[in-house]
C-alpha cells in the first residue's frame, strides 16, 4: 500500500531507490510525510558520489551556501536570531507531559498535533531531500541507521560531511533496521535565504517513535538531526539497553614503545574538551559524541560521527595549529556565521587582523554596527562554526575511527572548571568512586564573559545535562550498572585546568599534555601514585620527568605543591553542593549518597590530622 502511494508521489528514478530498500515501516513513514509536507520535488540520496554532489550543488543553487575564494570552501548564514540551540522551544514529548528533572517536557499528543499543524504543506514549491546515514561505524555493533527528511540542502550537505552514508546499510538491514527518523523544514526564507518565522521555531523529540521534528530553523544544533537531536534518542536507547551514549571525545594517547591507549573525555563548554582532544602529539578519533558498549567484558568505544561541527571563535595558529592548518587547506569546509571579505572568512580572536567591514550573520557589516537591541555586533558570531570531515586532520586515527569493533577504552576523563577546588589531575579509587565524585559531580565555573557573574558553579553531570532525555537518576543507575557488564573497567580520572592562586593561573595551556601521559601510564600500572582522600594523585618525581620529556620544561616542587595540595574546605563545600542538588530529586541511587559521604568522611579525618590545606608531600610519607 505505502509503496503504491510512493510510486505516485515520486519520479521513477527516485522511487526505484526507495523500492530497493525492503522495509515497509520506512515506506509507510516516507509516504505519510511526503503527502503531509507536499514538496514540489523529492530527491532520494543513495550513497553514490553523484548524489552527494547534487546536494552540494543545490546548497549553492538555492543560495543557502556561497562559494569562498579557497576551492571547496563555502559559507552559510543563519538568521541573526537563529544562532544557537533553541532551549525554550526544544522539548521531549512525554505521555501527559510527565515532568523530568532538568528537562523541558511537553505532552506528547499536544506536541505532535502542534508540529503537524506547523508542517502541513510547508514544503510547497520546495525540494525535499531524503538522506540515509548511520550513527557509529557501518556494519558494526555500534551502527544505528537514520533517515533524514529536510528541505535544506545546507543541512543535508552538513550531514554528508559529518556522518557515514547509510543507504546501503538500509538495503543490507532491510526489515531488521531499527532506525531513527528526522523531519526538518527550514520554513519560509527571507531574502538572505535564512529562516523567517522564528516565532514558530520548534524542536520536538518523540522518544516513543524515536523521531525528531524540527521546523522554522536552520541552525545546525536544531536541524542536523543526527547530532544533538539524535543524542537525546541514543541516551534513552542506551539506558534501556545497558550501554553508554556520551558527550565525550575519543582520543588515542601514545604511550612508551608504540603503545596505544584510548581515552574518552566529558567536559562542559569552555573547560578544555577540544584542546585536549587536539593535543598535537596525540591522535584524535572524535571530538564530541561517543558510544561505549560492553563487548566480551570490555568497554569499547566508537565515534558516533566522522566529522567536526566545531566552534571557530578563538581558533588561532598558536593554540590550535592542527585546526588552523585544516581551515586553511582546500578541503571541503562549510563556514557558518563568520565575517567574509573578498571571499575570505574571518572570525573573532583568530590572531590576525580582521577587516573593518564585510558581510556576516547580520548582513552587510561594519565595525561598530549595532543590532536592534543596541548591542554591538562582533565580526563573527560567538557560536560561528566550521563543518569538516575528520579524515582531513593530520592527527586523526583513521583505523580507530572506522573500526567496526571500536577501540578498548582504557580511561575516562571528566573535566571541570574551578579556580580553587579540584587538583589538575587525579584518578578515582574505583568505577563507582569515579562515576559519582567525578562524573556525577561535574561543575563548570562561569566566566565574566559568559554570564556577567564570575565564579558561579553550574552543575553539569557528565557534561550532558542539556541533552538529557531520561530521569537523571536512571541515567546514573545505568552508569553504575555498566560496571557489572565488564570484566575490565576503564580507569576514571578528573581534570581541572583552571586553578588559580592570588589571581594567577597555576597551569600553562600545554600542561594538559603531561596530565594525559600520566593517565596513560596509570592505566597500565607503570607508575605509582599518592593516595589522598579524593583519589590518587601523581608523584612529583614522575611529573618532573614527564614535563622534561614532553614539554622540555623544568617542573618545580613549589609548582607541584601549589597545584596538588588537597584543599579540604573547598572540597567539603563541593560535596555539600552536590549532595543538596541530588537530595532534591527522587529516584537517585542510594550509592551516590554513600559515596559522597565516604569522601566527606575521608576529608574530615585528613583535616583533623593535617589541617585545611594538605601538601601532597605530607601524604606521600
N, C-alpha and C positions, 0 to 999 in steps of 0.2 A: 504493500500500500504506500509506504513512505517513498520507496524507490520510484514508483509510478509518478508520484507527486513531484519528486526531484527531477524526473525526466522532462516534465513540463516546465519546470522553473529554470532549468539550466540549459546552456548551449551544449551541443552534443559532446564536444571535446572535454568540457568541464564535468559533465555528467559521467563520462567514462572513468574519470579519475576517482570519483566518489564510488561508483559501482564496483570498482576493483577492490574496495575495502569491504570485507564481509562482516559487517557489524550493523544489524538492524537498529540497535539503540542509537548509534551515531546517525544513521539515516533519518530516524524519527526526529532527533534533535535538530538536524540541519533543515529538514523540510519545514518544521514548525517555525524556526526563527527566520528563514528566508522569506516565508509568507508574511511573517509579522513585521519585519523590518522594511520590506518592499524595496530592495535595491533595484536600480535600473540595470545593473550589470553585476555578474558574480565571477570572480576568478578563484579557482582552486589551485593552491600551491602544492605541487609534488616536491620531491627532493632534488629535482633537476636544477642545474646551474641557470638554465634559461628562465625558469620560473622565479628564481631569486633575482635575476637581472631585471625581470619585468617589474617586480615590486620596487626595486631601486629606482628604475626609470620613472615609475608612476609617482614616487615621492617627489621627484623633481617636476614632473609634468603637472601635478596638482598644486605645486607651489608650497608644499609642506616642508621641503628642504630646498636649499640653494647651494650651488657649487661654490667652492672656495678656490683660491689660487693653486694650492697644492693638489695634485691629482688624487682622487678618491676621498677627498675631504669635503664634507657638506656641513651646512649649518641649519639648525631648526630652531624656531622660536615658538614658545608657548605664550598664551595671553599673559599680560603683565600681572594679572591677579590669579594666574593658574600655574604657580611656580613650585609647588610642593605637594606632598600628600595632604589630602583634604580630610583631616581627622574628624571634623564636626559632621561631615556628610558621608563618612565611611562607617558602615555598621555590619555587625554579624547578625544574621537573621536567626532568631531562636523561636521555638514554639511559645506563643503567648507573650513574646518579648521578655522571656526569662532573663533576669539580670545576672551578670557575671562580674567579679571584681576587675577593675581597670579596663573593662571592655565596653565599647559603645554598642548596645544591642537594640534590636528593633523587632517587633512582632513579624514573624515570617510571612504570614498571609498578607498583611498590610504592606510590607516591603515589596513583595513580589507584584502585588497589584499596582503599586506606585511606579515601579520600574518598567512594568509592561506598558502602562499609560504613557510614560515618558518616551518609550522606544517605538511606539506604534507608528509605522511608516516613516521613521526618522531617516531612512536611507534612500528615500525617493530622490531620483536624479543623481545618485551616488553609486560608487562601486564598492561591493563587499568583497573583502579578501578572506578566504578560508584557508588557514595555515595550520600545519601539523608539526608539533615539536615534541621533544621528550625532556623531562627533568631527569638529571643524572645521566651517566654514560648509557649508550644504546645497548640493547640486548643484554641487560645485566640485572643483578638483584636490586639495583637502585632505581631502575627505569620506571618512571611514571609518565604515560602518554598524556598529551593535552592537545585540545583543539581550540584555536583562537578565531573568533569572528570579529572583524574590525573594518570600519570604513576609512581608517587612517593608514595610508601607505607608510608613513613615518613609523607608526607602531609596529607594523609588520616587518619593516626593514630593520628596526632595532632588534626585534626578536630573532631574525636571521643571524645577526651578529652575536647575540647573547646566548642563544640556545642551540642545541643539536637538532637537526631536522628529524621529523618523526613520521613522515608519510609512509615510508617503507616499514617502519615499526608497527603502524596501524594495520598495514596489509599483513605483516607477519603474525601479529597477535590475533587478528580477526575478532571473533566474538569474546576472546579472553581479555581484551583491553579494558582495564578498569580506569577510565580516563577522566581527566579534569576538563571542564568547559569554561570558556571565557567569551562573554558577549560584550563588545565595546562599540560605542559610537561617539565620535567627537562632536556630533550635533552640528548645528548651523555654524558656519565660519564667517569671520569678519573679512575685511579687505586685506588683512595681513595673513589670512589663512589660519587664524587661531580660533579656538572655541569661543563662542559668543555668549551662550546662555549659561553663564556660571552660576546663576541663582538656582538653576535646575541641575547642578552637578551632583551626581550620586555615585557611590561605590558600595554595592551591597554584596556581601559574601554569604551564600547559601550553603551551609555545611552539609545539609541533608542531601542535596543533589550534587554536591561538590562542583558548584557553578558560581562564577563571579560575574556580576553585571556592573558595567561602568559606563557612564553617559555624561555628555557635555563637558568633557575634559580631554586634554592632550598630554598633560604632564606624565612622564614615564612611570612614576611611582603609583599613579592612579590607573594607568592604562595598559602598561606592559604586563599582561595577565600572568605570565609565568614568574614574574618577580615577586614583589611583596603581596599582591593579591593571592597568588598560589601558596605563598608561605603560610598563610592562615589555614589553608586546606591541608597542607602537609603536616603542620603541627597537630591538628586534630587526628589525622590518619596515624601519625607516629605514636601518639598517646594510646590510641585504640589497639595498635598492633605491636607495641612494645619496642620501638626504636626511637632514635632522636633526630628531630629536624631542627637544625640550629642556625642562629645568626652568627656564624663563625667563618673566619678564614681557614684555609687548609694550606699548610706550607711544609717544605722539607728543610730541616736543619741538618747541615752536613757535619758529621762527627769525625773522629780520628780514623785514619786508614780507609777512607772512602765510605764510611758507614752512613746510611741514610735513615733519618728518624723523622717521622711526620707528626706535626702538631696541629691542633685546631685552636682557634682563639676567639673569644667573645669579648668585645669592648663596646661600651656605649659610644655615641658620637663624640668626636674630639678627644678621645682617650688613647689614640695611637694605634688603632687597628690596621689601617692601610700602611702606615710607615713601618710597622713590624713585619707585615706580610711581604713588604717590598725591600727588606734589607738586601743590599746589592749582592752580598756573597752567599746568600741562601737562595732557595728556589721556591717560586710560588706555584700553587696548584689552583687556588681560588681565593677571592678576596672578600666574599660576602656570605654565602649560604652553603651549608654542608649537611649532608645526610650521614648519620652514623648508625650502622646496623651491626647486630651481633652475628658473626659468621663463624661457626665451629668454635664458639667460646672466645673469639677475638673481636674487639671493636674495630670495624673497618669503615673508613670514611671516603666520601666522594664529593666532588664539587657538583652542586646542582646545575650549575651553568657552565658556559665555555667562554664567556666574555665578561667585560667590566663596564658597568654603568657608574662611572666614578665622579665624585665631586672634583671640579677642576680648580676652584679657588685655592690659592696658596701653592699650587704646583709650581716649583721653580727648579732651575738646574742644579742648585747646590744641595737642597734637601731631598729632591726626588729625581735623581739622574736617570733612572730607568724609565719612569713615566714620561719625563721630559723628552727623552730620545724617541720614544714611541710616538708622542704627539707631534714631533717634527719630522716624521718619516712618512713617505707617500703610501701608507697602508689605509685601508678603509676605516674612516672615523666619522661619526656624527658628533659635531659640537652643538650643544644646545644652550641658548640664553647667554651667549658671550657677546662681546663687542666685536664688530667686524669693520675693518677699514682697509680699503684697497684689496679686498679678497683675503685678508689675513685675520685670524682670530686673536683676540686679546682677552685676558681675564685678570681679576683683582689679585694683587700680591704675587705676580708672576716673576718679579725680579728684573723686568726690563721696562723701558719707558713705554707708557701707554698713551696712544693718541688722545687728543683733546676733543675729538668728535668722531662720528661714525654712525653705525646702526647697531642697536641692541634690542633687548626684550621690551623696551618702551617705544620702539620705532626709531625715528631719527634722534640721535643723542648728541649732546654737547656737555662739556664739563660744567657742573653747577645746575644742570637741568633738574627740575623738581616734579614730583608726581602730584596728583590732585589732592593728596593729604598734606602736601608741603614738605615731604621727605625728599632729600637729595638722592638722585638715582645714581648708583655706582656704575662703572663701565660695564661690568657683567653682574648677573645676579649671584648672590652668595651661594645659591644652590645650583648654579650652572654646572653642566655635566659634559662628560665625553663618553661615547659608547664605542668600544673597540674589542676585537677578539683577542683572547689571551695568547693565541698562537703567535702574535706579533711581539710578545715580550721576550727579550733575550734570556731572561732568567726563569722562563716557565719550565716546569717539569711535565712535558707532554705525555710521557709514558704513564705517569700517575694520573694525569687529567682524564685520559681516555680508558684507563684500565677498568674492564667490566667487573673486576673483583674489588675495586677501590684499593686503598692502602691501609696498612695497620696503623692505628692511631696510638702513638707512643705516649703523648702527653696532651692535656687540655689546659689552656691558659684563660684565666678570667682577668681582664684588665680594668681597674677602676681609676678614678681621678680624685685624689685628695692631697691637700698640702701638708697634712700632719698626722696621718694615721697608719696606713699600710706601708711596710718597707718596700724597696724596689722590686724584690722578687722573693717568693717563698714557696715551699712545697707542702701540700696537705699531708696529714698523717696517713689518711686512707681515703677511699672513694667518698664515703658518707661525710667525713670532715670537709673535704674539698667542695662537694656539691652544696653543702649548707653554708659553711662560713666563708666561702669564696664566691661560688656561682650565685646562690640564692641571696647572698648579702651584698651583691654588687651595687655600688652607688657611683654616680658621676657628679662631681662638684661643678656647679655652674660658673661661667666666667662672666665678667662685667660686660663683655662684648655681646653675649647672648641674651641674658635676661635682665641686665641692668643692676642686678644684685649679686655680688660675688660671694662664693663660698657656701651657697645653698646646696646641700647634697640631695640629688634626685635619686630615688630608689629605682633601680632598673635590673631586676634579677636576670642573669644570663644575657643581658643586653637585648631582651626580647619583648619587653612589656608592650611596646607599640604594636606588636603583631600577634599578641596572644589571642587565641580563639577558643581556649578551653579554660576551665577554672584553674587558677594558679596552683591550688593545692593538688589537683590531678596531674598537672604538669610536673611538679616536684616529686610526687609519688612515683611517676613513671621514671624519672631520673634515678631515684633511689633503687627502684626495682630492676633497672637496667643492669646493675652490677650482678644480679643473680643469674643473668644470661651469659655471663663471662667467666672464663677460666683465668683470664689475664686482664686485669683492669688497667686502663691508661692512668699514668700519674697525673695528679691535678695540681696546678700552680696558680698563684695570683701575682699580678704585677701592678706597679704604680710608678709611672714615670714623672710624677708631678710634685714630689716632695720639695718643700721649701723651708728655709730657716732664716729668720731676720729678713724676709723678703727675697732671699736669693735661692735660685734653683740648686738643688743638691745633685742633680743629674745632668749630663750632657745628652743631646738628642741621640747620639750613636751608642750610648751605654747599653741600650736595649739589645744590641748585638752580642754583648757579653752575657747578659742575663739568659739569652736564648742558648748560647753554648753551654752555660752551666746547667740549664734544664736538660739539655740533650745528654750530658754526662750523667746526671742523676737518674734519668730513665734507665740507663744501663748499669747503674751502680758503680760507676767509675770513680766517683769522689764521695767522701763523707760529708756530713752536714752537721750543723749545730741544732740541737733540739731546743725549741722555745715553746712558750705556752700557746702560740698560734701556728705552729708548724715548724718545718725545717728551713733554716737559712744557710747561705753559703759560708764557708770558712774563708777568712781573709787571704790565706796563702793561695787558695785556688783562684780567687778573683784577681789577685795581684798578677799571677801568671797569665790568666786569660786576657786581662787588659793589655799586657805587654804583647802577647801573641796576636791578638785580633786588632787592636787599635793602635799599637805601638806607643801606649801611654803608661806613665807611672801612675800607680794607684796607691794612695797613701793610707796608712792605718787610720788617720784622722777622718778622711773622707768615708771610709768604711764604717767607722764607729757612728758617725752622724747619720748615715743612711740606714744602717741596720739596727740601731738601738730600738728596743721594744718600748713603744710609747703607751704605757698602760692606761692613763686616764682617757686618752682619745679612743683607744680600743674598747674600753668598757662602755664609753658613751655610744659607740657604734653598735655594740651588742644590744644596748637598751633601745636604740632607734629601730633596729631590725626586728627585735622581738615585739616591740609595740606595733609595728606595721603588720606583722603576721597574726598577732592576737586579735586584730580587728576582723580577720577573715575566718569563715568557718572552713571545715574540710581540709585543714592543713595537717600533714603528717606529724604525729607526736614526736617523731625522731628529730624534727627540726628544732623544737624547743629543748630537747635533751642535749643536742649537740651544741647549741648556743650556751646552755647552762654549763656544760663541761668546759667550754672555752673561758667562760666568765670565772669559773672556779680556779682554773689554772692561772689565770691572770691575777686574781686576788691573792693567791698563795705566793706568786712571784713578787707581787708588790710588797707583801708583808716582809719578805726575805731581802729584797734588793732595792725597794723604793719605786718611785713613779717611772723613772726612765732607766732602762736596764741595758748596759753595754753588752754587745754580743761577746766581748772578750770574757766577761764575767760568767756568762752561760756556758762558754766553751770548757771552762775548768771542771 
